[in-house]
Amino acid sequence: MASPHDITKATNTYDRFIGSLKWIVPLLAIIALVVVILISE
């Protein structure tokens, strides 16, 4: 099994990943919306 140190490191990595997604997903949605608007014109 994984040692507690590995679990702590994995948890920190996961928290940073989720924190990044909170910014990346809305940003990509806005970019996609702009592209769709430009294409539809």
C-alpha positions as CSV (number, residue, x, y, z in Angstrom):
1,M,0.0,0.0,0.0
2,A,1.0,3.6,-0.4
3,S,2.8,5.3,2.5
4,P,1.0,8.3,4.2
5,H,3.6,10.6,2.6
6,D,2.5,9.5,-0.9
7,I,-1.1,10.1,0.0
8,T,-0.4,13.6,1.2
9,K,1.6,14.4,-1.9
10,A,-1.2,13.0,-4.1
11,T,-3.8,15.0,-2.2
12,N,-1.9,18.2,-2.7
13,T,-1.5,17.5,-6.4
14,Y,-5.2,16.7,-6.7
15,D,-6.2,19.9,-4.9
16,R,-4.0,22.0,-7.3
17,F,-5.5,20.2,-10.3
18,I,-9.1,20.9,-9.1
19,G,-8.2,24.5,-8.3
20,S,-6.9,24.9,-11.9
21,L,-10.0,23.3,-13.4
22,K,-12.1,25.9,-11.6
23,W,-10.4,28.6,-13.8
24,I,-9.7,26.6,-17.0
25,V,-13.2,25.2,-17.6
26,P,-15.1,28.6,-17.5
27,L,-12.3,30.1,-19.6
28,L,-12.6,27.4,-22.2
29,A,-16.4,27.8,-22.2
30,I,-16.1,31.5,-22.9
31,I,-13.6,30.9,-25.7
32,A,-15.9,28.3,-27.2
33,L,-18.9,30.7,-27.0
34,V,-16.9,33.4,-28.7
35,V,-15.9,31.0,-31.5
36,V,-19.5,29.9,-32.0
37,I,-20.7,33.5,-32.1
38,L,-18.0,34.4,-34.7
39,I,-18.9,31.3,-36.8
40,S,-22.6,32.0,-36.7
41,E,-22.3,35.5,-38.1
